[in-house]
Structure formats: C-alpha cells, structure tokens
Amino acid sequence: MKTATVELPEDILTLLAQSRLGDRPQSDQVRIAVAIHLFQEGVISIGKAAELAGEPRIGFERFLSGIGIASV
C-alpha cells in the first residue's frame, strides 16, 4: 500500500488521543478514524474499511459496534 505524509493540526491529534482510539499508536488513530468516516459515508465497504484500519474484519466490526456504529 502506498503511503503519504499529511500535516495535521496538533489539536486534531490531541482530540484523537482523548477518543476511544487513544490507546492506539497515533498513526493508527488517524488511519482508523479515516476508515470509519469513509465507511459511514458509504464510500467504502466494511471489509475495505477494516483493511484500511489494519484490523481483522470481525475485530473492526466489534469495535464499531462498541462505539455505536452499525456495520450492516
């Protein structure tokens, strides 16, 4: 997978650290947040979102369920 470097305001990283993603490495926090957003917008499937998040699909679906996001 190709990667790119993106500058983010420190405020966004601080807020992510305070979120339910906060126990994960910073780069994972951003990647998962983007995957969740794209899935919610209907841009990508749950399988693709899990792949982008770097998570097994079932684990990603459980995570979404735990934060109140339906994966079906």
PDB file with one MODEL, atoms N, CA, C and O in Angstrom:
MODEL        1
ATOM      1  N   MET A   1       0.845  -1.167   0.000  1.00  0.00           N
ATOM      2  CA  MET A   1       0.000   0.000   0.000  1.00  0.00           C
ATOM      3  C   MET A   1       0.893   1.234   0.000  1.00  0.00           C
ATOM      4  O   MET A   1       1.830   1.336   0.792  1.00  0.00           O
ATOM      5  N   LYS A   2       0.596   2.155  -0.885  1.00  0.00           N
ATOM      6  CA  LYS A   2       1.332   3.413  -0.908  1.00  0.00           C
ATOM      7  C   LYS A   2       0.935   4.246   0.301  1.00  0.00           C
ATOM      8  O   LYS A   2      -0.177   4.128   0.816  1.00  0.00           O
ATOM      9  N   THR A   3       1.843   5.073   0.738  1.00  0.00           N
ATOM     10  CA  THR A   3       1.559   5.966   1.863  1.00  0.00           C
ATOM     11  C   THR A   3       1.871   7.398   1.467  1.00  0.00           C
ATOM     12  O   THR A   3       2.594   7.651   0.503  1.00  0.00           O
ATOM     13  N   ALA A   4       1.317   8.322   2.222  1.00  0.00           N
ATOM     14  CA  ALA A   4       1.567   9.747   2.033  1.00  0.00           C
ATOM     15  C   ALA A   4       1.698  10.378   3.408  1.00  0.00           C
ATOM     16  O   ALA A   4       1.147   9.887   4.393  1.00  0.00           O
ATOM     17  N   THR A   5       2.416  11.443   3.452  1.00  0.00           N
ATOM     18  CA  THR A   5       2.560  12.204   4.695  1.00  0.00           C
ATOM     19  C   THR A   5       1.609  13.393   4.630  1.00  0.00           C
ATOM     20  O   THR A   5       1.564  14.120   3.637  1.00  0.00           O
ATOM     21  N   VAL A   6       0.857  13.573   5.700  1.00  0.00           N
ATOM     22  CA  VAL A   6      -0.123  14.661   5.762  1.00  0.00           C
ATOM     23  C   VAL A   6       0.109  15.433   7.052  1.00  0.00           C
ATOM     24  O   VAL A   6       0.290  14.840   8.115  1.00  0.00           O
ATOM     25  N   GLU A   7       0.104  16.741   6.954  1.00  0.00           N
ATOM     26  CA  GLU A   7       0.227  17.565   8.148  1.00  0.00           C
ATOM     27  C   GLU A   7      -1.149  17.746   8.767  1.00  0.00           C
ATOM     28  O   GLU A   7      -2.116  18.070   8.077  1.00  0.00           O
ATOM     29  N   LEU A   8      -1.228  17.533  10.076  1.00  0.00           N
ATOM     30  CA  LEU A   8      -2.473  17.720  10.812  1.00  0.00           C
ATOM     31  C   LEU A   8      -2.236  18.704  11.942  1.00  0.00           C
ATOM     32  O   LEU A   8      -1.173  18.702  12.564  1.00  0.00           O
ATOM     33  N   PRO A   9      -3.222  19.542  12.206  1.00  0.00           N
ATOM     34  CA  PRO A   9      -3.085  20.425  13.368  1.00  0.00           C
ATOM     35  C   PRO A   9      -2.952  19.584  14.638  1.00  0.00           C
ATOM     36  O   PRO A   9      -3.592  18.541  14.766  1.00  0.00           O
ATOM     37  N   GLU A  10      -2.148  20.027  15.540  1.00  0.00           N
ATOM     38  CA  GLU A  10      -1.919  19.329  16.807  1.00  0.00           C
ATOM     39  C   GLU A  10      -3.230  19.095  17.555  1.00  0.00           C
ATOM     40  O   GLU A  10      -3.375  18.099  18.264  1.00  0.00           O
ATOM     41  N   ASP A  11      -4.185  20.015  17.396  1.00  0.00           N
ATOM     42  CA  ASP A  11      -5.484  19.882  18.061  1.00  0.00           C
ATOM     43  C   ASP A  11      -6.203  18.595  17.664  1.00  0.00           C
ATOM     44  O   ASP A  11      -6.825  17.944  18.503  1.00  0.00           O
ATOM     45  N   ILE A  12      -6.118  18.229  16.392  1.00  0.00           N
ATOM     46  CA  ILE A  12      -6.776  17.000  15.929  1.00  0.00           C
ATOM     47  C   ILE A  12      -6.143  15.790  16.593  1.00  0.00           C
ATOM     48  O   ILE A  12      -6.847  14.885  17.041  1.00  0.00           O
ATOM     49  N   LEU A  13      -4.829  15.768  16.658  1.00  0.00           N
ATOM     50  CA  LEU A  13      -4.141  14.637  17.293  1.00  0.00           C
ATOM     51  C   LEU A  13      -4.449  14.561  18.782  1.00  0.00           C
ATOM     52  O   LEU A  13      -4.571  13.472  19.342  1.00  0.00           O
ATOM     53  N   THR A  14      -4.573  15.709  19.414  1.00  0.00           N
ATOM     54  CA  THR A  14      -4.923  15.748  20.838  1.00  0.00           C
ATOM     55  C   THR A  14      -6.325  15.186  21.055  1.00  0.00           C
ATOM     56  O   THR A  14      -6.552  14.402  21.977  1.00  0.00           O
ATOM     57  N   LEU A  15      -7.249  15.585  20.212  1.00  0.00           N
ATOM     58  CA  LEU A  15      -8.622  15.084  20.331  1.00  0.00           C
ATOM     59  C   LEU A  15      -8.700  13.588  20.065  1.00  0.00           C
ATOM     60  O   LEU A  15      -9.414  12.872  20.766  1.00  0.00           O
ATOM     61  N   LEU A  16      -7.977  13.112  19.065  1.00  0.00           N
ATOM     62  CA  LEU A  16      -7.952  11.667  18.804  1.00  0.00           C
ATOM     63  C   LEU A  16      -7.388  10.908  20.000  1.00  0.00           C
ATOM     64  O   LEU A  16      -7.869   9.825  20.332  1.00  0.00           O
ATOM     65  N   ALA A  17      -6.385  11.465  20.638  1.00  0.00           N
ATOM     66  CA  ALA A  17      -5.780  10.822  21.807  1.00  0.00           C
ATOM     67  C   ALA A  17      -6.774  10.733  22.963  1.00  0.00           C
ATOM     68  O   ALA A  17      -6.665   9.843  23.807  1.00  0.00           O
ATOM     69  N   GLN A  18      -7.734  11.641  23.007  1.00  0.00           N
ATOM     70  CA  GLN A  18      -8.753  11.640  24.053  1.00  0.00           C
ATOM     71  C   GLN A  18      -9.952  10.765  23.684  1.00  0.00           C
ATOM     72  O   GLN A  18     -10.837  10.546  24.511  1.00  0.00           O
ATOM     73  N   SER A  19      -9.982  10.273  22.469  1.00  0.00           N
ATOM     74  CA  SER A  19     -11.113   9.473  21.994  1.00  0.00           C
ATOM     75  C   SER A  19     -10.920   8.003  22.361  1.00  0.00           C
ATOM     76  O   SER A  19      -9.947   7.638  23.020  1.00  0.00           O
ATOM     77  N   ARG A  20     -11.846   7.184  21.932  1.00  0.00           N
ATOM     78  CA  ARG A  20     -11.750   5.739  22.167  1.00  0.00           C
ATOM     79  C   ARG A  20     -10.584   5.108  21.423  1.00  0.00           C
ATOM     80  O   ARG A  20     -10.227   3.958  21.678  1.00  0.00           O
ATOM     81  N   LEU A  21      -9.995   5.853  20.511  1.00  0.00           N
ATOM     82  CA  LEU A  21      -8.821   5.371  19.786  1.00  0.00           C
ATOM     83  C   LEU A  21      -7.524   5.706  20.513  1.00  0.00           C
ATOM     84  O   LEU A  21      -6.448   5.292  20.084  1.00  0.00           O
ATOM     85  N   GLY A  22      -7.618   6.443  21.593  1.00  0.00           N
ATOM     86  CA  GLY A  22      -6.465   6.998  22.277  1.00  0.00           C
ATOM     87  C   GLY A  22      -5.440   6.016  22.789  1.00  0.00           C
ATOM     88  O   GLY A  22      -4.299   6.402  23.043  1.00  0.00           O
ATOM     89  N   ASP A  23      -5.810   4.756  22.951  1.00  0.00           N
ATOM     90  CA  ASP A  23      -4.850   3.772  23.452  1.00  0.00           C
ATOM     91  C   ASP A  23      -4.012   3.150  22.335  1.00  0.00           C
ATOM     92  O   ASP A  23      -3.172   2.285  22.584  1.00  0.00           O
ATOM     93  N   ARG A  24      -4.248   3.591  21.128  1.00  0.00           N
ATOM     94  CA  ARG A  24      -3.516   3.056  19.966  1.00  0.00           C
ATOM     95  C   ARG A  24      -2.437   4.047  19.534  1.00  0.00           C
ATOM     96  O   ARG A  24      -2.493   5.224  19.888  1.00  0.00           O
ATOM     97  N   PRO A  25      -1.459   3.569  18.771  1.00  0.00           N
ATOM     98  CA  PRO A  25      -0.444   4.497  18.250  1.00  0.00           C
ATOM     99  C   PRO A  25      -1.098   5.611  17.426  1.00  0.00           C
ATOM    100  O   PRO A  25      -2.136   5.401  16.799  1.00  0.00           O
ATOM    101  N   GLN A  26      -0.494   6.768  17.434  1.00  0.00           N
ATOM    102  CA  GLN A  26      -1.058   7.948  16.785  1.00  0.00           C
ATOM    103  C   GLN A  26      -1.398   7.712  15.311  1.00  0.00           C
ATOM    104  O   GLN A  26      -2.465   8.118  14.850  1.00  0.00           O
ATOM    105  N   SER A  27      -0.505   7.064  14.575  1.00  0.00           N
ATOM    106  CA  SER A  27      -0.782   6.829  13.152  1.00  0.00           C
ATOM    107  C   SER A  27      -1.980   5.906  12.979  1.00  0.00           C
ATOM    108  O   SER A  27      -2.746   6.068  12.029  1.00  0.00           O
ATOM    109  N   ASP A  28      -2.158   4.943  13.875  1.00  0.00           N
ATOM    110  CA  ASP A  28      -3.322   4.051  13.824  1.00  0.00           C
ATOM    111  C   ASP A  28      -4.594   4.829  14.125  1.00  0.00           C
ATOM    112  O   ASP A  28      -5.630   4.582  13.506  1.00  0.00           O
ATOM    113  N   GLN A  29      -4.530   5.758  15.060  1.00  0.00           N
ATOM    114  CA  GLN A  29      -5.696   6.573  15.403  1.00  0.00           C
ATOM    115  C   GLN A  29      -6.224   7.293  14.163  1.00  0.00           C
ATOM    116  O   GLN A  29      -7.425   7.286  13.893  1.00  0.00           O
ATOM    117  N   VAL A  30      -5.325   7.905  13.426  1.00  0.00           N
ATOM    118  CA  VAL A  30      -5.715   8.667  12.236  1.00  0.00           C
ATOM    119  C   VAL A  30      -6.250   7.721  11.169  1.00  0.00           C
ATOM    120  O   VAL A  30      -7.300   7.981  10.582  1.00  0.00           O
ATOM    121  N   ARG A  31      -5.546   6.639  10.917  1.00  0.00           N
ATOM    122  CA  ARG A  31      -5.949   5.691   9.879  1.00  0.00           C
ATOM    123  C   ARG A  31      -7.341   5.107  10.177  1.00  0.00           C
ATOM    124  O   ARG A  31      -8.179   5.012   9.281  1.00  0.00           O
ATOM    125  N   ILE A  32      -7.580   4.720  11.429  1.00  0.00           N
ATOM    126  CA  ILE A  32      -8.873   4.139  11.801  1.00  0.00           C
ATOM    127  C   ILE A  32      -9.979   5.183  11.705  1.00  0.00           C
ATOM    128  O   ILE A  32     -11.072   4.884  11.223  1.00  0.00           O
ATOM    129  N   ALA A  33      -9.710   6.392  12.154  1.00  0.00           N
ATOM    130  CA  ALA A  33     -10.724   7.456  12.082  1.00  0.00           C
ATOM    131  C   ALA A  33     -11.128   7.729  10.637  1.00  0.00           C
ATOM    132  O   ALA A  33     -12.309   7.922  10.348  1.00  0.00           O
ATOM    133  N   VAL A  34     -10.164   7.745   9.741  1.00  0.00           N
ATOM    134  CA  VAL A  34     -10.467   7.974   8.320  1.00  0.00           C
ATOM    135  C   VAL A  34     -11.254   6.788   7.755  1.00  0.00           C
ATOM    136  O   VAL A  34     -12.210   6.984   7.004  1.00  0.00           O
ATOM    137  N   ALA A  35     -10.865   5.578   8.103  1.00  0.00           N
ATOM    138  CA  ALA A  35     -11.575   4.392   7.623  1.00  0.00           C
ATOM    139  C   ALA A  35     -13.026   4.401   8.103  1.00  0.00           C
ATOM    140  O   ALA A  35     -13.935   4.087   7.335  1.00  0.00           O
ATOM    141  N   ILE A  36     -13.244   4.759   9.366  1.00  0.00           N
ATOM    142  CA  ILE A  36     -14.603   4.829   9.904  1.00  0.00           C
ATOM    143  C   ILE A  36     -15.415   5.873   9.138  1.00  0.00           C
ATOM    144  O   ILE A  36     -16.554   5.617   8.749  1.00  0.00           O
ATOM    145  N   HIS A  37     -14.837   7.024   8.927  1.00  0.00           N
ATOM    146  CA  HIS A  37     -15.548   8.088   8.218  1.00  0.00           C
ATOM    147  C   HIS A  37     -15.927   7.647   6.803  1.00  0.00           C
ATOM    148  O   HIS A  37     -17.071   7.821   6.385  1.00  0.00           O
ATOM    149  N   LEU A  38     -14.987   7.088   6.077  1.00  0.00           N
ATOM    150  CA  LEU A  38     -15.269   6.663   4.705  1.00  0.00           C
ATOM    151  C   LEU A  38     -16.337   5.584   4.664  1.00  0.00           C
ATOM    152  O   LEU A  38     -17.166   5.568   3.754  1.00  0.00           O
ATOM    153  N   PHE A  39     -16.327   4.673   5.649  1.00  0.00           N
ATOM    154  CA  PHE A  39     -17.356   3.644   5.731  1.00  0.00           C
ATOM    155  C   PHE A  39     -18.720   4.274   6.012  1.00  0.00           C
ATOM    156  O   PHE A  39     -19.706   3.932   5.359  1.00  0.00           O
ATOM    157  N   GLN A  40     -18.782   5.180   6.967  1.00  0.00           N
ATOM    158  CA  GLN A  40     -20.053   5.829   7.304  1.00  0.00           C
ATOM    159  C   GLN A  40     -20.624   6.629   6.135  1.00  0.00           C
ATOM    160  O   GLN A  40     -21.841   6.728   5.977  1.00  0.00           O
ATOM    161  N   GLU A  41     -19.751   7.189   5.331  1.00  0.00           N
ATOM    162  CA  GLU A  41     -20.191   7.955   4.167  1.00  0.00           C
ATOM    163  C   GLU A  41     -20.612   7.051   3.002  1.00  0.00           C
ATOM    164  O   GLU A  41     -21.154   7.530   2.006  1.00  0.00           O
ATOM    165  N   GLY A  42     -20.363   5.755   3.130  1.00  0.00           N
ATOM    166  CA  GLY A  42     -20.719   4.812   2.067  1.00  0.00           C
ATOM    167  C   GLY A  42     -19.725   4.782   0.922  1.00  0.00           C
ATOM    168  O   GLY A  42     -20.022   4.253  -0.149  1.00  0.00           O
ATOM    169  N   VAL A  43     -18.549   5.346   1.141  1.00  0.00           N
ATOM    170  CA  VAL A  43     -17.524   5.394   0.100  1.00  0.00           C
ATOM    171  C   VAL A  43     -16.836   4.039  -0.038  1.00  0.00           C
ATOM    172  O   VAL A  43     -16.451   3.642  -1.137  1.00  0.00           O
ATOM    173  N   ILE A  44     -16.683   3.325   1.092  1.00  0.00           N
ATOM    174  CA  ILE A  44     -16.029   2.017   1.086  1.00  0.00           C
ATOM    175  C   ILE A  44     -16.865   1.020   1.882  1.00  0.00           C
ATOM    176  O   ILE A  44     -17.688   1.394   2.718  1.00  0.00           O
ATOM    177  N   SER A  45     -16.631  -0.250   1.598  1.00  0.00           N
ATOM    178  CA  SER A  45     -17.325  -1.327   2.309  1.00  0.00           C
ATOM    179  C   SER A  45     -16.705  -1.541   3.684  1.00  0.00           C
ATOM    180  O   SER A  45     -15.635  -1.012   3.984  1.00  0.00           O
ATOM    181  N   ILE A  46     -17.385  -2.320   4.511  1.00  0.00           N
ATOM    182  CA  ILE A  46     -16.855  -2.653   5.827  1.00  0.00           C
ATOM    183  C   ILE A  46     -15.541  -3.419   5.704  1.00  0.00           C
ATOM    184  O   ILE A  46     -14.623  -3.217   6.500  1.00  0.00           O
ATOM    185  N   GLY A  47     -15.452  -4.292   4.712  1.00  0.00           N
ATOM    186  CA  GLY A  47     -14.216  -5.050   4.506  1.00  0.00           C
ATOM    187  C   GLY A  47     -13.047  -4.149   4.153  1.00  0.00           C
ATOM    188  O   GLY A  47     -11.944  -4.317   4.674  1.00  0.00           O
ATOM    189  N   LYS A  48     -13.291  -3.182   3.258  1.00  0.00           N
ATOM    190  CA  LYS A  48     -12.235  -2.247   2.868  1.00  0.00           C
ATOM    191  C   LYS A  48     -11.876  -1.341   4.039  1.00  0.00           C
ATOM    192  O   LYS A  48     -10.704  -1.015   4.231  1.00  0.00           O
ATOM    193  N   ALA A  49     -12.867  -0.931   4.820  1.00  0.00           N
ATOM    194  CA  ALA A  49     -12.592  -0.093   5.984  1.00  0.00           C
ATOM    195  C   ALA A  49     -11.711  -0.833   6.975  1.00  0.00           C
ATOM    196  O   ALA A  49     -10.758  -0.264   7.507  1.00  0.00           O
ATOM    197  N   ALA A  50     -12.023  -2.100   7.226  1.00  0.00           N
ATOM    198  CA  ALA A  50     -11.207  -2.908   8.136  1.00  0.00           C
ATOM    199  C   ALA A  50      -9.782  -3.025   7.608  1.00  0.00           C
ATOM    200  O   ALA A  50      -8.819  -2.917   8.366  1.00  0.00           O
ATOM    201  N   GLU A  51      -9.658  -3.246   6.306  1.00  0.00           N
ATOM    202  CA  GLU A  51      -8.325  -3.350   5.691  1.00  0.00           C
ATOM    203  C   GLU A  51      -7.544  -2.048   5.857  1.00  0.00           C
ATOM    204  O   GLU A  51      -6.375  -2.064   6.241  1.00  0.00           O
ATOM    205  N   LEU A  52      -8.193  -0.923   5.567  1.00  0.00           N
ATOM    206  CA  LEU A  52      -7.517   0.370   5.717  1.00  0.00           C
ATOM    207  C   LEU A  52      -7.148   0.645   7.166  1.00  0.00           C
ATOM    208  O   LEU A  52      -6.120   1.261   7.448  1.00  0.00           O
ATOM    209  N   ALA A  53      -7.990   0.187   8.082  1.00  0.00           N
ATOM    210  CA  ALA A  53      -7.728   0.383   9.508  1.00  0.00           C
ATOM    211  C   ALA A  53      -6.636  -0.549  10.015  1.00  0.00           C
ATOM    212  O   ALA A  53      -6.114  -0.361  11.114  1.00  0.00           O
ATOM    213  N   GLY A  54      -6.290  -1.558   9.214  1.00  0.00           N
ATOM    214  CA  GLY A  54      -5.265  -2.517   9.632  1.00  0.00           C
ATOM    215  C   GLY A  54      -5.781  -3.493  10.675  1.00  0.00           C
ATOM    216  O   GLY A  54      -5.018  -3.992  11.503  1.00  0.00           O
ATOM    217  N   GLU A  55      -7.082  -3.763  10.633  1.00  0.00           N
ATOM    218  CA  GLU A  55      -7.728  -4.622  11.615  1.00  0.00           C
ATOM    219  C   GLU A  55      -8.375  -5.815  10.912  1.00  0.00           C
ATOM    220  O   GLU A  55      -8.774  -5.709   9.752  1.00  0.00           O
ATOM    221  N   PRO A  56      -8.482  -6.955  11.609  1.00  0.00           N
ATOM    222  CA  PRO A  56      -9.295  -8.048  11.060  1.00  0.00           C
ATOM    223  C   PRO A  56     -10.753  -7.568  10.989  1.00  0.00           C
ATOM    224  O   PRO A  56     -11.206  -6.811  11.847  1.00  0.00           O
ATOM    225  N   ARG A  57     -11.464  -8.009   9.976  1.00  0.00           N
ATOM    226  CA  ARG A  57     -12.832  -7.525   9.782  1.00  0.00           C
ATOM    227  C   ARG A  57     -13.703  -7.716  11.024  1.00  0.00           C
ATOM    228  O   ARG A  57     -14.383  -6.782  11.449  1.00  0.00           O
ATOM    229  N   ILE A  58     -13.690  -8.907  11.604  1.00  0.00           N
ATOM    230  CA  ILE A  58     -14.551  -9.170  12.756  1.00  0.00           C
ATOM    231  C   ILE A  58     -14.199  -8.261  13.932  1.00  0.00           C
ATOM    232  O   ILE A  58     -15.089  -7.781  14.634  1.00  0.00           O
ATOM    233  N   GLY A  59     -12.916  -8.026  14.148  1.00  0.00           N
ATOM    234  CA  GLY A  59     -12.487  -7.125  15.217  1.00  0.00           C
ATOM    235  C   GLY A  59     -12.915  -5.694  14.948  1.00  0.00           C
ATOM    236  O   GLY A  59     -13.304  -4.970  15.864  1.00  0.00           O
ATOM    237  N   PHE A  60     -12.844  -5.292  13.695  1.00  0.00           N
ATOM    238  CA  PHE A  60     -13.252  -3.940  13.317  1.00  0.00           C
ATOM    239  C   PHE A  60     -14.753  -3.777  13.501  1.00  0.00           C
ATOM    240  O   PHE A  60     -15.210  -2.744  13.991  1.00  0.00           O
ATOM    241  N   GLU A  61     -15.522  -4.791  13.112  1.00  0.00           N
ATOM    242  CA  GLU A  61     -16.973  -4.739  13.296  1.00  0.00           C
ATOM    243  C   GLU A  61     -17.327  -4.672  14.781  1.00  0.00           C
ATOM    244  O   GLU A  61     -18.234  -3.934  15.167  1.00  0.00           O
ATOM    245  N   ARG A  62     -16.632  -5.423  15.603  1.00  0.00           N
ATOM    246  CA  ARG A  62     -16.880  -5.369  17.045  1.00  0.00           C
ATOM    247  C   ARG A  62     -16.541  -3.990  17.605  1.00  0.00           C
ATOM    248  O   ARG A  62     -17.269  -3.458  18.443  1.00  0.00           O
ATOM    249  N   PHE A  63     -15.432  -3.415  17.139  1.00  0.00           N
ATOM    250  CA  PHE A  63     -15.053  -2.074  17.579  1.00  0.00           C
ATOM    251  C   PHE A  63     -16.148  -1.074  17.216  1.00  0.00           C
ATOM    252  O   PHE A  63     -16.561  -0.269  18.050  1.00  0.00           O
ATOM    253  N   LEU A  64     -16.619  -1.129  15.958  1.00  0.00           N
ATOM    254  CA  LEU A  64     -17.680  -0.219  15.527  1.00  0.00           C
ATOM    255  C   LEU A  64     -18.930  -0.390  16.372  1.00  0.00           C
ATOM    256  O   LEU A  64     -19.555   0.591  16.773  1.00  0.00           O
ATOM    257  N   SER A  65     -19.292  -1.638  16.641  1.00  0.00           N
ATOM    258  CA  SER A  65     -20.463  -1.913  17.473  1.00  0.00           C
ATOM    259  C   SER A  65     -20.283  -1.312  18.864  1.00  0.00           C
ATOM    260  O   SER A  65     -21.220  -0.758  19.439  1.00  0.00           O
ATOM    261  N   GLY A  66     -19.080  -1.428  19.390  1.00  0.00           N
ATOM    262  CA  GLY A  66     -18.781  -0.897  20.726  1.00  0.00           C
ATOM    263  C   GLY A  66     -18.877   0.606  20.824  1.00  0.00           C
ATOM    264  O   GLY A  66     -19.087   1.149  21.908  1.00  0.00           O
ATOM    265  N   ILE A  67     -18.724   1.286  19.696  1.00  0.00           N
ATOM    266  CA  ILE A  67     -18.832   2.747  19.705  1.00  0.00           C
ATOM    267  C   ILE A  67     -20.156   3.224  19.092  1.00  0.00           C
ATOM    268  O   ILE A  67     -20.344   4.408  18.812  1.00  0.00           O
ATOM    269  N   GLY A  68     -21.067   2.260  18.893  1.00  0.00           N
ATOM    270  CA  GLY A  68     -22.414   2.615  18.446  1.00  0.00           C
ATOM    271  C   GLY A  68     -22.593   2.837  16.968  1.00  0.00           C
ATOM    272  O   GLY A  68     -23.510   3.546  16.552  1.00  0.00           O
ATOM    273  N   ILE A  69     -21.717   2.234  16.153  1.00  0.00           N
ATOM    274  CA  ILE A  69     -21.834   2.379  14.703  1.00  0.00           C
ATOM    275  C   ILE A  69     -22.227   1.023  14.128  1.00  0.00           C
ATOM    276  O   ILE A  69     -21.514   0.035  14.302  1.00  0.00           O
ATOM    277  N   ALA A  70     -23.362   0.983  13.443  1.00  0.00           N
ATOM    278  CA  ALA A  70     -23.829  -0.263  12.818  1.00  0.00           C
ATOM    279  C   ALA A  70     -22.964  -0.587  11.605  1.00  0.00           C
ATOM    280  O   ALA A  70     -22.669   0.290  10.794  1.00  0.00           O
ATOM    281  N   SER A  71     -22.563  -1.837  11.486  1.00  0.00           N
ATOM    282  CA  SER A  71     -21.710  -2.220  10.361  1.00  0.00           C
ATOM    283  C   SER A  71     -22.483  -2.978   9.285  1.00  0.00           C
ATOM    284  O   SER A  71     -21.890  -3.494   8.338  1.00  0.00           O
ATOM    285  N   VAL A  72     -23.783  -3.043   9.431  1.00  0.00           N
ATOM    286  CA  VAL A  72     -24.614  -3.750   8.436  1.00  0.00           C
ATOM    287  C   VAL A  72     -25.443  -2.766   7.683  1.00  0.00           C
ATOM    288  O   VAL A  72     -26.210  -3.152   6.801  1.00  0.00           O
TER     289      VAL A  72
ENDMDL
END
